[in-house]
Amino acid sequence: MPFLLSLFLKRLADEPAVLVSISDARGSVPREPGTWMAVFAQGEVGTIGGGRLEWEALARARGLLGQAAAEPVEQHITLGPSLGQCCGGRLALRFEPVVAADVERLAQRLRQTWQPVALFGGGHVGRAIVQALAPLPFAVTWIDSRDEVFPADVPDTVVTEYADPVQDALRDVVPGSFVLIMSFSHAEDLDVVAACLRRQRERGDLPFVGLIGSRTKWASFRNRLRDRGFGDAELDRVTCPIGLPGITGKAPAVIAAAVVAQLLLQHRA
């Protein structure tokens, strides 16, 4: 699981906290609904943003920590002059006292908003993308036909999977997954793209399919995929090259930054 969630739950196993979460938001606000912050007697994990908004939320949460059997409460706030802020938006904060017995329930609840990603390829760019996604709300299935390629330690948000032929793993990819294709072999890449297109025909449940490579590579792939019976409308649903336009560096970390930014835009769409 993401680092902040893991840190919160580990601390919660030893001491009580108040979970402060944004349950609703309208207009210009510092963070979106679902954002949370865990407040302990000393220190906190996470942030709801917003300067004085957060400062006052911390004080209220610590007040609840001192109350026996406190119930969850909700506070509706306008970000105006009373907070020394001019955003003008409105939001609702939920203050929920939690203890060690709530760890498993919270782990399940706070995971629910994660976007699944199927990443085909354990090379340098794949590793950089895995690291870049680690603190973000993405659950990654990392797939390769070379079982020995994965590092010994991967983020808690990542599950590694060996598959040979690699495209067979697509059968078990979670519906709604974003798919990234960057294997060590163009032949494997082509087979995974074809498998994605077949699944789109049958189920239409992959909202983003991205292939690493140049426009020349994609032009060659389009011709080969047409030979396999796929039409232009189907091929147009594949994004290649991947990454936000205008970011031209080819270092793995640069490519990863461009791809993750693109996924974040897809996640909001």
Secondary structure, DSSP 8 states (H G I E B T S, - for coil): --HHHHHHHHHHTTS-EEEEEEEEEESS-SS-TT-EEEE-SS-EEE----THHHHHHHHHHHHHHTSTT---EEEEEE-SGGGT-----EEEEEEEEE-GGGHHHHHHHHHTT-EEEEEE--SHHHHHHHHHHTTSSEEEEEEES-GGGS-S---TTEEEEE-SSGGGGGGGS-TT-EEEE--S-HHHHHHHHHHHHHHHHHT---SEEEE-S-HHHHHHHHHHHHHTT--HHHHTTEE-S-S-TT----SHHHHHHHHHHHHHHHHH-
